[in-house]
C-alpha cells in the first residue's frame, strides 16, 4: 500500500530468502548459506529461517509471500523439474513488542484473473540469460507475464502452470508425469495427483487467460490444428463452466448470488515457435485462432486472442533456454493489457 515498504519472501525447493539480487544463481546460493548457517537443513521435510528486518523504528513494514517456482510436490528430485519442490511457509517470528496486522490488499475488489499455461506462464528461464544455462535457477514467477499483467491491472491472480505441459501432448520430457492440462488444471502439486483444488469455491475469476500449445506443437509431434483446437475448446468449456460455478459468499444475506455470464476467455500464442525464433516457426497461431473462433462460435464461447508473435525479433526479449526474458515477459503483459482492459471494461489501472 502507499507509504509502506514491502519485502517479498522467495521460496525455491525448501529454501527461502529475501529477493532483490539481480543474479538468481547467487541469490539461491545465498538462501542455502543462510539456512545452513542457521543450523537448519535444507533437505526435504526440514525448515529454515532467517532475519527479514532488524533495528527498525515503529514504522510498519509489509511482507508478501510469493512462490517463485512451480511446486512439484514429490520428494526431490522431481521427475521433470528436479530443482523445484513444494514449499511450506511456516510463519513469522516477532520480537517482544512487535505485532502483526492485516495489510491493505494490493488489488482492487472484484478484479480476479486466472492463468493457465506452461513454462512461459511459469516464468522458466526468465532470469537465465540468453543461453541454455541457469534455466531452472532462472525461474521467477514474479516476473512472468501473468503476474506482471495482474500488477498493471491491480488484479488478484491465480496461476495454474507447469513446464512442459500441453493440451493433448506434453513436450519431449513427458512432463509433468505425462499428464496434460485437462488432468492438471485443478492440481495444487504437480507430483501429487488429487492433492486438492487450486481455487476456493468462492473465488470466481473475472477472466480466464490461457497460454497453451507451444509444447503440443513441439517439432516431431506432428500435431494437427484441427485436433488441437477441438481439445483446446473442450478444455476452455470445462474451465469456464467450473469458473462460472464459483460464487462469492454474500456478506449481507445467504441468498444465492444472481447468475452471471461465464467469464471471458483469452487465448495467447507466441513468442516461442513464431517469427523471430531462431529455433524455427512451428506454432501456427493464426490457424489456431481461426479454428478456435469457429469451434467456439458453435459452442457459444467467444475467445479473444492475445498475440505474442514476433517478440523474438528483438534479441533482448529472449531469456534462458529460448524462453522469454524479463523484458520479453514485460512486453507480453504490455500487449495483453489493452485487450483485457477493453474486454473487461477495466480502466484507471496503475501504470
C-alpha positions in Angstrom: 0.0 0.0 0.0 1.2 3.6 -0.5 3.8 4.6 2.0 4.7 1.1 3.0 7.8 -0.8 2.1 7.4 -4.5 1.3 9.9 -7.3 1.2 8.9 -10.5 -0.6 9.9 -13.9 0.7 11.0 -16.2 -2.1 11.0 -20.0 -1.9 12.8 -22.5 -4.1 12.8 -26.1 -3.1 12.8 -25.8 0.6 14.9 -22.6 0.6 13.7 -19.2 1.5 15.2 -15.7 1.4 14.5 -12.1 0.7 14.7 -11.3 -3.0 16.4 -8.3 -4.6 19.6 -9.8 -6.0 19.7 -9.5 -9.8 21.7 -12.7 -10.1 19.4 -15.6 -9.5 22.2 -18.2 -9.1 23.9 -16.2 -6.5 20.5 -15.4 -4.9 19.6 -19.1 -4.5 23.1 -19.9 -3.2 22.8 -17.2 -0.6 19.5 -18.8 0.6 21.2 -22.1 1.1 24.1 -20.5 3.0 21.7 -18.5 5.2 19.7 -21.6 6.1 22.7 -23.7 6.7 24.4 -21.1 8.9 21.2 -21.0 10.9 21.7 -24.7 11.8 18.7 -25.8 9.7 18.9 -28.4 7.0 17.5 -27.5 3.6 16.7 -31.1 2.7 13.2 -32.4 2.1 11.0 -32.0 5.2 13.2 -29.5 7.1 12.6 -25.8 7.6 15.0 -22.9 7.6 14.6 -19.3 8.8 16.5 -16.1 8.7 16.1 -12.5 9.6 13.9 -10.2 7.5 14.1 -7.0 9.4 16.2 -5.7 12.3 16.8 -2.4 14.1 13.6 -0.9 12.7 11.6 2.0 14.0 7.9 1.7 14.8 7.2 2.3 11.2 5.1 -0.5 9.7 6.7 -3.0 7.3 4.9 -5.1 4.8 5.6 -8.7 3.9 4.4 -10.5 0.8 4.8 -14.3 0.3 5.0 -15.4 -3.4 6.0 -18.8 -4.6 8.5 -18.2 -7.4 8.8 -21.8 -8.7 6.3 -24.5 -9.8 5.5 -26.9 -7.0 6.5 -30.5 -7.8 5.1 -31.9 -4.6 7.2 -35.1 -4.5 10.4 -35.9 -2.8 13.2 -34.4 -4.8 14.3 -35.0 -7.4 11.1 -34.3 -9.3 10.9 -36.2 -12.5 10.5 -33.2 -14.7 11.8 -30.2 -12.7 14.5 -31.5 -10.3 15.3 -28.1 -8.9 11.8 -27.4 -7.7 9.7 -28.8 -4.8 6.7 -28.0 -2.6 7.1 -25.0 -0.3 5.6 -24.5 3.1 5.5 -21.1 4.7 5.9 -21.7 8.4 5.0 -18.3 9.6 6.7 -15.2 11.0 8.5 -14.8 14.4 8.3 -11.4 16.1 10.5 -9.9 18.8 8.8 -8.8 22.0 6.8 -5.6 21.5 6.1 -6.3 17.8 2.7 -7.1 16.5 1.0 -8.3 13.2 -1.8 -6.5 11.4 -3.5 -7.2 8.1 -2.2 -5.1 5.3 -4.3 -3.4 2.6 -4.8 -5.7 -0.4 -2.7 -4.8 -3.4 -5.6 -5.3 -5.8 -9.0 -3.9 -6.5 -12.0 -5.6 -5.2 -13.6 -7.9 -7.8 -10.6 -7.9 -10.1 -9.5 -11.6 -10.4 -7.6 -13.2 -13.2 -6.9 -16.9 -13.6 -4.0 -18.0 -15.7 -3.4 -21.5 -17.3 -0.2 -22.2 -19.1 3.1 -23.9 -19.5 6.7 -22.9 -18.8 6.2 -19.4 -20.4 3.5 -18.6 -17.9 5.6 -20.1 -15.1 8.5 -17.8 -15.9 11.0 -20.7 -16.5 14.4 -19.3 -17.6 13.2 -15.7 -17.3 16.3 -14.7 -15.4 18.6 -17.3 -17.0 20.2 -15.1 -19.6 20.2 -15.5 -23.3 21.6 -19.1 -23.3 20.8 -22.5 -22.0 22.4 -22.1 -18.6 20.6 -21.4 -15.3 17.1 -22.1 -16.7 15.9 -23.8 -13.5 17.6 -21.3 -11.2 16.3 -18.5 -13.5 12.7 -19.4 -13.0 10.9 -16.5 -11.3 7.1 -16.4 -11.5 7.0 -12.9 -10.2 8.5 -11.7 -13.5 6.1 -13.8 -15.7 3.6 -12.1 -17.9 0.5 -13.0 -15.9 1.9 -11.7 -12.7 3.1 -8.5 -14.3 -0.2 -8.0 -16.1 -2.1 -8.5 -12.8 0.0 -5.8 -11.2 -0.7 -3.5 -14.1 -4.4 -4.1 -13.7 -4.4 -4.1 -9.9 -6.0 -7.6 -10.1 -5.7 -10.6 -7.8 -4.4 -13.7 -9.7 -4.1 -17.4 -9.5 -1.7 -19.3 -11.8 -2.0 -23.0 -12.9 1.1 -23.5 -14.9 3.6 -26.3 -15.4 6.7 -26.5 -17.5 6.4 -28.8 -20.5 2.6 -29.2 -20.3 0.2 -29.2 -23.3 -3.4 -29.7 -24.1 -3.0 -33.0 -25.9 0.7 -33.6 -25.8 3.4 -32.5 -23.5 7.0 -31.8 -24.6 9.6 -34.5 -25.2 10.2 -34.8 -21.5 6.6 -36.1 -21.0 6.1 -33.6 -18.2 4.7 -33.2 -15.7 4.4 -37.0 -15.2 2.9 -37.4 -18.6 -0.3 -35.6 -17.6 -1.7 -32.8 -19.8 -3.5 -29.6 -18.7 -7.0 -31.2 -18.7 -5.7 -33.6 -15.9 -3.6 -30.9 -14.2 -6.0 -27.9 -14.2 -7.0 -28.4 -10.6 -3.8 -29.8 -9.1 -2.1 -27.9 -6.4 1.0 -30.0 -6.6 2.4 -31.4 -9.8 3.8 -34.6 -8.3 0.7 -35.5 -6.2 -2.4 -36.3 -8.2 -5.6 -35.2 -6.4 -3.7 -33.1 -4.0 -6.5 -30.6 -3.7 -8.4 -27.9 -5.5 -6.4 -24.9 -6.6 -9.1 -22.3 -6.0 -11.6 -21.9 -3.2 -15.3 -22.3 -4.0 -16.0 -18.6 -3.6 -13.1 -17.4 -5.9 -14.7 -16.6 -9.2 -12.3 -15.2 -11.8 -13.2 -12.1 -13.9 -11.5 -13.8 -16.9 -9.5 -16.9 -17.9 -6.2 -16.3 -19.7 -4.8 -19.4 -21.3 -1.4 -19.8 -22.9 -1.0 -23.4 -24.2 0.1 -25.2 -27.3 3.8 -24.5 -27.5 4.5 -28.0 -26.3 1.8 -29.6 -28.3 3.4 -28.3 -31.5 6.9 -29.3 -30.5 8.7 -30.3 -33.7 8.3 -34.0 -34.2 4.8 -34.2 -32.6 3.1 -33.6 -35.9 0.1 -32.1 -34.2 -2.8 -31.1 -36.4 -4.5 -27.8 -35.9 -8.0 -29.4 -36.0 -7.2 -32.0 -33.3 -5.5 -29.4 -31.1 -8.3 -26.8 -31.5 -11.0 -29.3 -30.7 -9.3 -30.4 -27.5 -8.5 -26.7 -26.6 -12.2 -25.7 -26.9 -13.2 -28.6 -24.7 -10.7 -27.5 -22.1 -11.9 -24.0 -22.2 -15.5 -25.1 -21.9 -14.7 -27.1 -18.8 -12.7 -24.2 -17.3 -15.4 -21.7 -17.9 -18.1 -24.0 -16.5 -16.1 -24.5 -13.4 -15.3 -20.8 -13.0 -19.0 -20.0 -13.6 -20.0 -22.4 -10.8 -18.0 -20.4 -8.3 -19.9 -17.7 -6.5 -18.6 -15.2 -3.9 -20.1 -15.7 -0.5 -22.6 -13.0 0.3 -21.7 -10.8 3.3 -25.2 -9.5 3.7 -27.5 -12.4 3.0 -27.3 -16.1 2.5 -29.4 -15.8 -0.6 -27.7 -17.0 -3.8 -25.9 -14.6 -5.9 -27.6 -13.6 -9.2 -26.4 -15.7 -12.1 -23.8 -14.0 -14.3 -22.3 -14.6 -17.7 -19.3 -17.0 -17.8 -16.0 -15.2 -17.5 -14.4 -14.1 -20.8 -11.6 -16.3 -22.3 -8.3 -15.1 -23.7 -6.1 -17.5 -25.8 -2.4 -16.4 -26.0 0.0 -17.6 -28.6 3.8 -17.0 -29.1 6.5 -15.9 -28.9 8.2 -19.4 -29.0 7.8 -21.1 -32.3 6.8 -18.0 -34.1 8.5 -15.5 -36.3 11.9 -14.4 -34.9 12.5 -17.7 -33.0 15.9 -18.9 -34.3 14.7 -22.5 -33.4 12.0 -22.3 -36.1 8.5 -21.3 -36.8 6.4 -24.3 -35.7 3.5 -22.7 -33.8 0.7 -21.8 -36.3 -1.0 -19.1 -34.2 -3.3 -17.6 -36.9 -4.6 -21.0 -37.9 -5.2 -21.9 -34.3 -7.1 -18.7 -33.6 -9.3 -19.2 -36.7 -10.1 -22.8 -35.6 -10.8 -21.7 -32.1 -13.1 -18.9 -33.2 -15.1 -21.3 -35.5 -15.4 -24.1 -32.9 -16.1 -21.6 -30.1 -18.9 -19.9 -32.0 -20.6 -23.3 -32.3 -20.5 -23.7 -28.5 -21.4 -20.1 -27.6 -17.8 -19.5 -26.5 -16.1 -16.3 -27.5 -12.3 -16.4 -27.5 -10.2 -13.3 -27.5 -6.7 -13.7 -29.0 -3.5 -12.4 -27.3 -0.8 -12.1 -29.9 2.7 -12.6 -28.6 4.2 -13.4 -32.0 7.4 -11.8 -33.3 8.7 -10.8 -29.9 11.8 -12.8 -30.6 12.7 -10.4 -33.4 14.2 -8.4 -30.5 17.1 -10.3 -29.0 16.7 -8.8 -25.6 13.2 -10.5 -25.3 14.9 -13.9 -25.2 16.0 -15.3 -21.9 17.3 -18.7 -20.8 16.6 -21.9 -22.8 14.9 -19.8 -25.5 12.2 -18.7 -23.1 11.1 -15.0 -22.7 13.4 -12.8 -20.7 12.2 -10.4 -18.0 11.9 -7.8 -20.8 10.1 -10.2 -23.0 7.6 -11.1 -20.3 7.1 -7.4 -19.6 6.3 -6.8 -23.3 3.8 -9.7 -23.3 2.0 -8.1 -20.4 2.0 -4.7 -22.2 0.5 -6.3 -25.3 -2.2 -8.1 -23.3 -3.2 -5.1 -21.1 -5.2 -3.0 -23.5 -7.0 -6.2 -24.8 -8.0 -7.3 -21.4 -9.0 -3.8 -20.3 -11.2 -3.4 -23.3 -13.0 -6.7 -23.0 -13.5 -6.4 -19.2 -14.2 -2.7 -19.2 -11.4 -2.0 -16.7 -9.8 1.4 -16.6 -7.8 3.6 -14.3 -5.3 0.9 -13.6 -1.8 1.6 -12.4 1.0 2.0 -14.9 
